[in-house]
Amino acid sequence: MSYSKRSMRRAVGALGLLVACSAVVASLTGGASASDSPIPHFKVLTAVRPLPSTSSPVPASGTPHLKTWSSSVSVGGTNYPFKMVGKKVTTALGSPSTTVTVPVIPLIIKIGTNTFDPTHLLSGCETATAQTRFKRSPIFDKSTTFTMNGVNEGATQYVDAFQRAEFDKFTKASGINPGYHVLLKYVQEPAITVTVPAGDGTTFGSGCSLLGAVEINYFDAFVQNTLFPQVEASDGVNPAKFPLFLTRSVVWFDTVTSNCCILGYHGAFNNPDFGGTPQTYSPTDMELSGEFGGGIEDTSVAAHEVGEWMDDPWGNNPTPLWGHIGQVSGCQGNLEVGDPLTGTNFPDVIVNGYTYHLQELAFFSWFYHQSPSWGAGGKFSNNGTFTTFAANCP
């Protein structure tokens, strides 16, 4: 496919990068990469591709678009506008539930002589494919009853339970929207094979612990310019949907392999095929290599990215500066609910006999210094790790 027309796509942002810290990724062992380069000394990444401004893009008239609501909150005399997926939870709603279609597109990644295929059973390493495990996970399955900070959120999906918990003031039985939900509709799409050019991919480890890594700037341009036109035509993907590009034990590095590893990210761009309407998406690793440890495995990545997409779909929801916590070594000023708790998990969830890992997420009130918290149990994260709001940064 020609890149001439597609090269005009302008990225709105690639954000919410989930990274693995040096203490974790330094444990990567064994094997030469596809280019026979030695395993580098990894370090923490803080790469973010933010929006050029804090104003949210406006969908083109008459085009399909993501269902969102907007409001603002004042902190210390400063007004912070924000936009979230779903309906306005802070206003009484007659029909408070929203469902967003999520086309799940497995990517069969080829790096040198190695193939990473989420649709293929890796013999001797797993008893179900990554695609199957992902579909059955609490990201989409609604059979798990979640209790967060002592509050029963009902049988639902993990990120829906999180958002209900962070807005407990409004979603509890005595609140104005006890039936509030933002649910994800899983739609399985055909797999797409991606052959990574030499120099843009490498591998680490071997056997069941084989891990692939792809240069993120090459990859994100490929997603926007090549994959999106394909899935729009074949799968009906449009800005009203949240396509998720699923990999199996494939992560990303920024420019050089020493800037590794990004396990997933959510992004948005002005889609020229729909009049410039913002299109959200997320490449996400179903992490099964076992190389990272610390609970960073299987769907901990998806919990992080889907949670951030739901609360900050365009990546431009500003907050008071916070930082020096989770994966953030400096100061950051956005509503990325996964970043401050990277590496800290919610209690494991067992579905169909498989134990899933889900990252804990920070509440709205943590970012916006609300006291008392709007969140379940008066806490500031969905497993109670945060008991006060974010400290000022610096």
C-alpha positions as CSV (number, residue, x, y, z in Angstrom):
1,M,0.0,0.0,0.0
2,S,1.3,3.4,-0.9
3,Y,2.3,5.6,2.0
4,S,1.8,8.9,0.1
5,K,-1.7,9.8,1.3
6,R,-1.3,8.2,4.7
7,S,1.9,10.1,5.5
8,M,-0.3,13.2,6.0
9,R,-1.8,11.7,9.2
10,R,-0.9,13.9,12.1
11,A,-0.5,12.2,15.4
12,V,-2.5,13.6,18.3
13,G,-0.5,11.6,20.7
14,A,0.9,8.3,21.9
15,L,0.7,8.2,25.6
16,G,0.3,6.3,28.8
17,L,3.4,4.3,28.2
18,L,3.8,1.4,30.6
19,V,7.5,0.8,31.3
20,A,9.5,-1.7,33.2
21,C,12.1,-0.4,35.6
22,S,15.7,-1.2,35.5
23,A,15.6,-3.4,38.5
24,V,13.1,-5.6,36.7
25,V,14.3,-5.7,33.2
26,A,17.9,-6.1,34.2
27,S,16.9,-9.7,34.9
28,L,16.4,-10.4,31.2
29,T,18.6,-13.4,30.4
30,G,20.1,-15.5,27.7
31,G,20.3,-15.6,24.0
32,A,21.3,-13.2,21.2
33,S,19.0,-10.8,19.6
34,A,17.8,-11.1,16.1
35,S,20.8,-8.9,15.2
36,D,23.1,-10.8,17.6
37,S,23.5,-7.7,19.7
38,P,24.2,-8.1,23.4
39,I,21.4,-7.5,25.9
40,P,21.6,-3.8,26.8
41,H,21.5,-2.3,30.2
42,F,17.9,-1.2,30.5
43,K,16.7,2.0,32.2
44,V,13.4,3.6,33.1
45,L,11.6,5.4,30.2
46,T,9.5,8.4,30.7
47,A,8.6,8.8,27.0
48,V,5.2,10.5,26.4
49,R,3.9,12.0,23.2
50,P,1.5,14.6,24.6
51,L,-1.2,16.6,22.8
52,P,-0.1,20.1,21.5
53,S,-2.7,21.7,23.8
54,T,-5.1,20.9,26.6
55,S,-8.2,21.5,24.5
56,S,-9.9,18.3,23.4
57,P,-10.4,17.8,19.7
58,V,-14.0,18.1,18.4
59,P,-15.4,15.2,16.3
60,A,-16.2,16.1,12.7
61,S,-19.9,16.6,12.1
62,G,-21.8,13.5,11.2
63,T,-18.9,11.1,11.7
64,P,-18.9,8.2,14.2
65,H,-17.1,9.2,17.4
66,L,-16.2,7.9,20.8
67,K,-18.9,8.5,23.5
68,T,-17.3,10.9,26.0
69,W,-18.3,13.4,28.7
70,S,-16.6,16.5,29.9
71,S,-16.4,18.7,33.0
72,S,-13.8,20.6,35.0
73,V,-12.5,20.8,38.6
74,S,-10.8,23.6,40.4
75,V,-7.7,23.0,42.5
76,G,-6.0,25.9,44.3
77,G,-7.8,28.4,42.1
78,T,-6.7,26.7,38.9
79,N,-9.4,25.2,36.6
80,Y,-8.7,21.8,35.1
81,P,-11.0,20.7,32.3
82,F,-11.2,17.0,31.5
83,K,-12.9,14.5,29.2
84,M,-13.7,10.8,29.9
85,V,-15.2,7.9,28.1
86,G,-18.9,7.2,28.9
87,K,-21.7,9.4,30.2
88,K,-21.4,12.2,32.8
89,V,-21.3,10.4,36.0
90,T,-21.7,13.5,38.1
91,T,-25.2,14.2,36.7
92,A,-28.2,12.1,37.3
93,L,-28.7,9.9,34.3
94,G,-31.8,8.0,33.2
95,S,-29.7,5.5,31.3
96,P,-26.2,5.6,32.8
97,S,-24.6,2.7,31.0
98,T,-22.3,2.9,28.0
99,T,-20.8,0.1,25.8
100,V,-17.8,0.7,23.6
101,T,-16.9,-1.8,20.9
102,V,-13.3,-3.0,21.1
103,P,-12.0,-4.7,17.9
104,V,-9.1,-6.9,19.1
105,I,-6.6,-7.3,16.3
106,P,-3.8,-9.9,17.0
107,L,-0.5,-8.9,15.5
108,I,1.8,-11.8,14.4
109,I,5.2,-10.1,14.8
110,K,8.1,-11.4,12.9
111,I,11.6,-10.3,14.1
112,G,14.4,-11.9,12.2
113,T,13.8,-15.7,12.3
114,N,11.5,-15.4,15.4
115,T,7.7,-15.2,15.2
116,F,5.5,-14.0,18.1
117,D,2.0,-15.2,17.5
118,P,-0.8,-14.5,20.0
119,T,-3.1,-16.8,18.0
120,H,-0.8,-19.8,18.1
121,L,-0.3,-22.2,21.1
122,L,3.3,-22.2,22.1
123,S,3.9,-25.9,22.8
124,G,5.3,-26.7,26.2
125,C,4.9,-23.1,27.4
126,E,1.1,-22.6,27.6
127,T,-2.2,-24.5,27.6
128,A,-4.2,-21.8,25.8
129,T,-3.2,-19.1,23.3
130,A,-2.5,-15.6,24.4
131,Q,-5.6,-14.5,22.3
132,T,-7.8,-16.9,24.2
133,R,-6.4,-15.9,27.6
134,F,-6.9,-12.3,26.7
135,K,-10.5,-12.7,25.6
136,R,-11.4,-14.6,28.8
137,S,-9.7,-12.1,31.1
138,P,-11.4,-9.7,33.5
139,I,-10.7,-6.9,31.0
140,F,-13.7,-8.3,29.1
141,D,-15.2,-11.1,31.2
142,K,-18.0,-9.9,33.5
143,S,-18.2,-12.9,35.9
144,T,-16.0,-11.6,38.6
145,T,-17.5,-9.7,41.5
146,F,-15.1,-6.9,42.4
147,T,-14.8,-5.5,45.9
148,M,-12.7,-2.3,46.0
149,N,-11.8,-0.8,49.4
150,G,-14.6,-2.7,51.0
151,V,-17.3,-1.6,48.4
152,N,-18.9,-4.3,46.3
153,E,-19.0,-3.1,42.7
154,G,-20.9,-6.1,41.4
155,A,-20.0,-8.6,38.8
156,T,-18.4,-6.7,36.0
157,Q,-15.2,-6.0,34.0
158,Y,-12.2,-4.8,35.9
159,V,-11.8,-1.3,34.5
160,D,-15.6,-0.7,34.8
161,A,-15.4,-1.7,38.4
162,F,-12.4,0.7,38.9
163,Q,-14.3,3.6,37.4
164,R,-17.4,2.9,39.5
165,A,-15.1,2.8,42.5
166,E,-13.3,6.1,41.8
167,F,-16.7,7.8,41.5
168,D,-18.3,6.0,44.4
169,K,-19.9,9.2,45.6
170,F,-22.2,9.0,42.5
171,T,-22.3,5.2,41.8
172,K,-23.0,3.8,45.2
173,A,-26.5,2.5,46.1
174,S,-27.4,5.9,47.6
175,G,-25.7,7.9,44.8
176,I,-27.4,9.5,41.8
177,N,-26.1,6.9,39.3
178,P,-25.9,3.5,41.0
179,G,-26.4,1.8,37.6
180,Y,-23.4,3.5,36.1
181,H,-21.2,1.4,33.8
182,V,-18.7,1.8,30.9
183,L,-18.4,-1.7,29.4
184,L,-16.2,-3.1,26.6
185,K,-17.6,-5.3,23.9
186,Y,-14.9,-7.7,22.7
187,V,-14.9,-8.3,18.9
188,Q,-12.4,-10.7,17.5
189,E,-10.8,-9.6,14.3
190,P,-8.5,-11.5,12.0
191,A,-4.8,-11.5,12.8
192,I,-2.4,-9.3,10.8
193,T,1.2,-10.3,10.2
194,V,3.9,-7.6,10.7
195,T,7.4,-8.3,9.5
196,V,9.6,-5.8,11.3
197,P,12.4,-4.3,9.2
198,A,16.0,-5.1,10.2
199,G,17.2,-2.5,12.7
200,D,13.7,-1.9,14.1
201,G,13.4,-5.1,16.1
202,T,15.4,-7.3,18.4
203,T,14.8,-10.3,20.7
204,F,16.0,-11.4,24.1
205,G,16.0,-14.7,25.9
206,S,15.0,-18.0,24.4
207,G,12.3,-20.7,24.5
208,C,9.3,-19.9,26.6
209,S,11.1,-16.7,27.8
210,L,11.7,-15.3,24.3
211,L,10.8,-11.6,24.3
212,G,10.5,-9.4,21.2
213,A,11.1,-5.7,21.1
214,V,10.2,-3.2,18.4
215,E,11.2,0.4,17.9
216,I,8.1,2.4,18.9
217,N,8.5,5.4,16.5
218,Y,8.6,3.0,13.5
219,F,5.8,0.9,14.9
220,D,3.4,3.8,15.8
221,A,3.8,5.3,12.3
222,F,3.1,1.8,10.8
223,V,0.0,1.5,12.9
224,Q,-1.5,4.8,11.9
225,N,-0.4,4.9,8.3
226,T,-0.7,1.2,7.3
227,L,-2.7,-0.8,9.8
228,F,-5.6,1.6,10.3
229,P,-6.5,1.9,6.6
230,Q,-6.5,-1.9,6.5
231,V,-8.7,-2.5,9.6
232,E,-11.0,0.4,8.6
233,A,-11.7,-1.4,5.3
234,S,-11.8,-5.0,6.5
235,D,-13.1,-4.7,10.1
236,G,-15.1,-1.6,10.1
237,V,-12.9,0.2,12.6
238,N,-13.9,3.8,13.1
239,P,-13.4,6.6,15.8
240,A,-16.5,5.3,17.8
241,K,-14.5,2.1,18.5
242,F,-11.4,1.4,20.6
243,P,-9.2,-0.9,18.5
244,L,-6.6,-2.9,20.5
245,F,-3.6,-4.3,18.8
246,L,-2.6,-7.4,20.7
247,T,0.9,-8.8,20.8
248,R,2.3,-11.8,22.6
249,S,5.5,-11.1,24.6
250,V,6.4,-8.2,22.3
251,V,7.3,-4.9,23.8
252,W,8.8,-1.6,22.5
253,F,11.9,0.4,22.8
254,D,12.5,4.1,21.9
255,T,15.2,4.7,19.3
256,V,17.8,2.4,20.8
257,T,17.4,-0.9,22.7
258,S,18.9,0.6,25.8
259,N,15.6,2.6,26.0
260,C,13.5,-0.5,26.7
261,C,10.9,-1.5,27.7
262,I,7.4,-0.1,26.9
263,L,4.9,-2.9,27.4
264,G,1.9,-1.0,26.0
265,Y,0.5,2.5,25.3
266,H,-2.7,4.2,24.3
267,G,-2.8,6.8,21.7
268,A,-5.0,9.0,19.5
269,F,-4.7,10.8,16.2
270,N,-6.9,12.9,14.0
271,N,-8.1,10.3,11.5
272,P,-8.2,11.8,8.0
273,D,-10.6,9.1,6.8
274,F,-13.3,10.5,9.2
275,G,-12.8,14.2,8.7
276,G,-10.1,14.5,11.3
277,T,-12.2,12.9,14.1
278,P,-10.0,11.7,16.9
279,Q,-9.3,8.0,16.8
280,T,-8.2,6.2,19.9
281,Y,-6.3,2.9,20.0
282,S,-3.9,0.8,22.1
283,P,-1.1,-1.6,21.2
284,T,-0.9,-3.9,24.2
285,D,1.4,-6.8,25.1
286,M,-0.1,-9.9,26.6
287,E,3.1,-10.5,28.6
288,L,3.8,-14.2,28.9
289,S,7.6,-14.3,28.7
290,G,8.0,-14.2,32.5
291,E,11.0,-11.9,32.1
292,F,9.7,-9.0,34.1
293,G,8.4,-10.4,37.3
294,G,6.9,-8.2,40.0
295,G,3.4,-8.9,38.8
296,I,4.0,-7.4,35.4
297,E,2.5,-10.2,33.4
298,D,-0.5,-11.2,31.3
299,T,-3.2,-8.5,31.6
300,S,-1.5,-6.2,34.1
301,V,-0.5,-4.2,31.0
302,A,-4.1,-4.1,29.6
303,A,-5.4,-3.0,33.0
304,H,-3.0,-0.1,33.0
305,E,-3.7,1.0,29.4
306,V,-7.5,0.5,29.3
307,G,-7.8,2.3,32.6
308,E,-5.9,5.3,31.3
309,W,-7.8,5.3,28.0
310,M,-11.1,5.4,29.9
311,D,-10.1,8.3,32.1
312,D,-7.9,10.2,29.6
313,P,-8.8,9.1,26.1
314,W,-7.0,11.9,24.3
315,G,-4.2,12.1,26.8
316,N,-4.7,15.8,27.4
317,N,-6.6,15.9,30.7
318,P,-4.4,18.2,32.8
319,T,-3.8,17.8,36.5
320,P,-1.8,19.5,39.2
321,L,1.8,18.3,38.9
322,W,2.6,15.0,40.7
323,G,5.5,12.6,40.4
324,H,8.4,10.7,42.0
325,I,6.2,7.6,42.3
326,G,5.4,4.5,40.3
327,Q,7.1,4.8,36.9
328,V,7.4,8.6,37.0
329,S,10.8,9.8,38.2
330,G,10.1,13.5,37.7
331,C,7.0,15.6,37.6
332,Q,4.0,14.8,35.4
333,G,0.7,16.7,34.9
334,N,-1.9,14.4,33.3
335,L,-4.6,12.1,34.3
336,E,-2.8,8.8,33.6
337,V,-4.3,6.6,36.3
338,G,-1.8,3.7,35.7
339,D,1.5,5.5,35.9
340,P,1.7,6.3,39.6
341,L,1.1,2.6,40.5
342,T,3.1,0.8,37.8
343,G,4.3,-2.5,39.5
344,T,1.6,-2.4,42.1
345,N,-1.2,-4.9,41.5
346,F,-4.8,-5.5,42.5
347,P,-5.3,-8.9,44.1
348,D,-5.1,-11.7,41.5
349,V,-8.3,-12.8,39.8
350,I,-9.0,-16.4,38.7
351,V,-11.2,-16.9,35.7
352,N,-11.7,-20.3,34.1
353,G,-8.9,-21.7,36.2
354,Y,-6.3,-19.1,35.1
355,T,-4.8,-16.5,37.4
356,Y,-4.9,-13.0,36.0
357,H,-2.8,-10.1,37.1
358,L,-4.3,-6.6,37.1
359,Q,-2.6,-3.4,38.0
360,E,-4.0,-1.2,40.7
361,L,-5.1,2.2,39.4
362,A,-5.2,5.7,41.0
363,F,-8.5,7.5,41.6
364,F,-9.6,10.8,40.1
365,S,-9.5,12.3,43.6
366,W,-5.8,11.5,44.0
367,F,-4.9,13.7,41.0
368,Y,-7.2,16.6,41.9
369,H,-6.5,16.8,45.6
370,Q,-10.1,16.1,46.7
371,S,-10.7,15.6,50.4
372,P,-12.7,13.7,51.2
373,S,-12.1,11.4,48.2
374,W,-15.0,10.7,45.9
375,G,-13.6,7.1,45.7
376,A,-14.7,3.9,47.4
377,G,-13.8,3.6,51.1
378,G,-12.6,7.2,51.1
379,K,-9.3,6.0,49.5
380,F,-7.4,7.3,46.6
381,S,-6.8,4.1,44.6
382,N,-8.8,1.0,43.9
383,N,-6.9,-1.3,46.3
384,G,-6.3,1.3,49.0
385,T,-2.6,1.8,48.4
386,F,-3.1,5.5,48.2
387,T,-4.7,6.8,51.4
388,T,-4.1,10.5,50.7
389,F,-4.1,12.6,47.5
390,A,-1.0,13.3,45.4
391,A,1.8,15.3,46.9
392,N,2.7,18.5,45.1
393,C,5.6,18.2,42.7
394,P,8.3,19.3,42.9
